[in-house]
Amino acid sequence: MSLKITVRPDAATAPYEQLREQIADQARSGALPVGYRLPTVRGLADDLGLAANTVAKAYRALETDGVIETRGRNGTFVAAAGDAAAREAAAAASAYAQRVRRLGLDRTTAEAAVGEALRAAYEE
């Protein structure tokens, strides 16, 4: 089992986002199991020909999303992301619901907005 990343410099998506998305997809699919140790920021940057700051930005985003966890000097590992991702999604949904209610939108309009956003996000 190993990390398989391809960053296309000519892609419309920024390199850090390509990296974040590929690691997240591999972690969620099980291709990278819980507890898998990721390369160091510098090591992965060297392997991919990227700036260390680009990899660090992707790692920070993944950690915020609960996909990976940094254990100090021991390294960075794939986290048990299912629960963290579900909790974060529930928190985001709750914040959205409260916000649209304050804006005075009815439930049908609010649900339609979510549906459109999800369609756009998953059609990329």
N, C-alpha and C positions, 0 to 999 in steps of 0.2 A: 504494500500500500504506500503510495506516495502522492504528494501534491503535484497536480498537473495544471499549470497555468500558462496561458498564452495571452500576451498583451500585444494588441495591434496598435501601433502608433498612429496609423491613418484612420482609426475608427472615430466615429462622432462622440463616443463615450470616453471620458477622461481615463487615463491609465489607472488611477487609484480606484475608480469605480469599477473598472473591468476586473481588477484584482479582488476587490471586496465582493463583487457579485459571484465570481468563480469560486472563491473560498466558501462563501455562504452556501452556494448551491451544492458543493461537494460535501460540506458538513451536514446539510439537511438530508441529502440523499443517502448518507451513510458511506459514501466513497472515502470520506475522512471520518473515522470513528471517534466517538467521544474519548478524550484523553490523548488523541494523536498530537504529538509535539510538532509545532510549526517551526520552520526555519527562523533564525534571527532576522531582524529587520535588515541589517546590513547584508547578511548572507543571501536573503531572497532578492534584495535590490541588486546585488552583484550578479546573481544567476539570471535575472530578467533584464539587466541593463537599465535599471531605473534608479532614480535618486532615492536615497534612504528615506527622505521626507515623504515621498510618494507612498512607499510601503508602510511607513509609520502612520500616515493618515488613514490608509485602508485598515490597518490593524486597530486603530482607535475606533473607527466606525463599527467594525466587527465586534469589538468589545462592548461598545455602547448598545449594540443590538443583541448582546448576550450569546453570540455565536462562538466567540473565543474568550479565554480568560488568561490573564498574565499572572504568573506566580513568581513575581520578583526575579531573582537571579536564576530560578529553575527553568524559566522559559515561558513560552506562550503555547497554549493547548486548546484544542477544540473542546468547547463546553457542552454540557447537556442542554442544548439550546431549546428543545421543545417547550419546556415549561417557561423559560424566560421569554421566548418569542410570543407565546400565548398570553402571558401577563402583559407584555408591552402592547400587543395588539388590543387587548381589552382596555388598557389605560387610554390608548389613542382613540378608540371607539367612544369611550365615555367622555373624553374631552371634546370630541367632535359633537356628540349628542348635546352636551351642555351648551356649546358655542352656537349651534344652529337654533337651539331653542331660544337663547338670548337674542339672536338675530330676528326672531319672529317667524322663522320658516315652519311650514307645516311638515308633518312626518313624511308625506308622500314626496315632497320636494327634496327633503333631506336625504331620503333613501335613493332617489333618482340621482342626486349628486354623487353619492357613494358608488352607485352602480357605474356611472360614467367614469369616475376616477379609477375604479378597479379594472374596467374594460381597457382603459388607456394604459394602465400599468402592466397588464398581462399580455397585451398585444405587441409589446416592443420586440 
